[in-house]
Amino acid sequence: MGMSHQIDALNLGFGPPGLRFALRNVTRTVNADWFNNGGPGTPQQDAMKASLRQGGPSVLNIYSVNFSGTWSSLLGYSTFPQTYTSAPTDDGIVILFTTLPGGPLASYNQGKTGVHETGHWVGLYHTFQGSCFEPGDYVADTQPEATPSEGCMEGRATCVVGDVLEGEVDPIREFAFNF
Ligand SMILES: [Zn+2]
């Protein structure tokens, strides 16, 4: 379990579109309040990032924390690139530490939470963004879906005929690890 394997997962996930990540450095900070209570929009998150964030807009800052309380079901969250200019210190992703590759969260310990949040960090939306309608997730070759799903719901088709973006079954395989 470690950050170097998380970077490997990013490079696997973002290999097809040609994004490359190299581990720059890892710092470790002991702060139980930031670690346990650093959910989105919290003062703990703000303090953590203000103290720890490094680099400019091309440097991905990954904070691995333990969401608890209100945020105990959260796997991670991210900023989008369009917010960098107005809030550079906020830039980065925050992920549940147990999702790092080899971590103890069964079925979620391959680093894909980090890949998912990094997708947002480079500007990608969920495939259910905008439901079934244009412009959807703003990516022309991903099939839209009306709502989020969990697991691998083969044959699920939430964008039925009649919607603007109609047709095929919901996406379950459009992910580089599965190719
Ligand atoms: Zn997301």
Residues whose N, C-alpha, C, O or C-beta is under 5 A from the ligand:
A	BS01	ZN	none
